[in-house]
Amino acid sequence: MLPLEKNQAIDTLEYSAEVLKAIAQPTRLRIIELLRDGEHCVCEIFPAIGHEQSNTSRHLQTMLKSGILNQRKNGLKIYYSLRHPEVLEIVQLAGLIAGHEATERAARFAK
C-alpha cells in the first residue's frame, strides 16, 4: 500500500505544477479575474482583456486542459467559467507575494 501512496503523492505534485503553470501568465491571470464574476462567452472575454480572439482561445484551451475552467457551448457561442473557485485564492496569494517583493525591491534600490 505504501508504493501506491507514494505514487499518488507524485501525481498530486505533478498536477499541482501543471495548475500553477497554467495560470502563471499575465493574460491568463486577466482571464481568471474576468471570470471571477461568473461565466463569460469568448466573444466577451477577448475584447475585455485586449487580445485577439485566436490568442485568447489558445489561453482558454490551456486552462481548460489543466482543469481550471469549465466550457459550455450554446449554439455557436462558447462559454467559460472557473471550475475551481480556489484558483482565485492562489491568484490572490500570488498578488500578495508580488506586492511584498515589489516593496522589498523598492526599499533596496532606495538605499
N, C-alpha and C positions, 0 to 999 in steps of 0.2 A: 504493500500500500504506500510506502514511503516514496518509491520512484514516481508513482502517479502524482503525488502531491508536489514533488519537485518539478515535474513536467508542467503541471498546472500553474505553478508559480512563474516559470519561464514564459509560458503562454501569456499570462497576465502582464508580465513586464513588457513583452514584445507588443502586445496590443496597446498598452499604455503609451509606449513610444510612438506607435502608429497614430494614436489620437492626438498626441502632442504635435507631431509633425504635420498633421492635417490642419491644425489651427494656427501653426506658427508662421503666419504670413499676413501682412497688413491687409490685403484685400479680403482674405477670409475672415479676419477679425472684424472688418467693416460689415460683412455679410451677417456674421453672428450677432453683432449689435443690432442690425436692422431686424433680424428675426426674433429678437428679444420680445417684441410686441406681438408676435404671432406669425402665422402663415403669410407668405407673400409669393406672388407669381414672378417668374423670371422677368416678365415684362415690366415689373415694378422694381425689381432688385437692381438690374444693371444701370438704369438711369440714376437711381438713388445713390449708388456708390461711385458713379462717374466712370464706368468702364464699358467697353464694347460687350455685346451680348455673348459672343463666342468666348471671350476671355472669362466672363462671369460664369458661363456654363461649365467651363473647364474646372474652375474653382469649386463650384457646386458639386460636380461629379466626384472630385477628390474627397470632399467632406461626406458625401453620400456613401462612397465606398468604405470609408473608415467607420461608418455607423453613427456619425454625429447628427445627420439630417434624415428627415422623412421626406418622401416625394409622393405627390398625388397628382394625377392627370385629370383634367376636366375639359373635355373636348380637345382643342388644340393647345390649351394652356397647361403649363406645368407649375405646380405649387410646391414650395419647400417650407419646412418648419423644423425647429430643433427637436431632435429625437430624445435627447437627454438634456434637460434644463441645467444639469450640474455643470455643463460646459461653460455656462455663464459665470459660475464660481471660479473656474480655472482662469478665465479671461480677467475677472476682477482681481484675483490674486497676482496674476502676471502684471497687471497695471500697477498694483501697489509696489511690487518689487521694482518695476521700471522707475516709478516715482522716487523711491528711496535711492536707487542707483544714480539717477539724474541729480538729486540733491547732493549726494556724496561727491560726485564728479565735479559739480559746480564749486563745491567748497574746496576741493583740491586745486582747481585751477585758479581760484581766487587768492591762493597763498603766494 
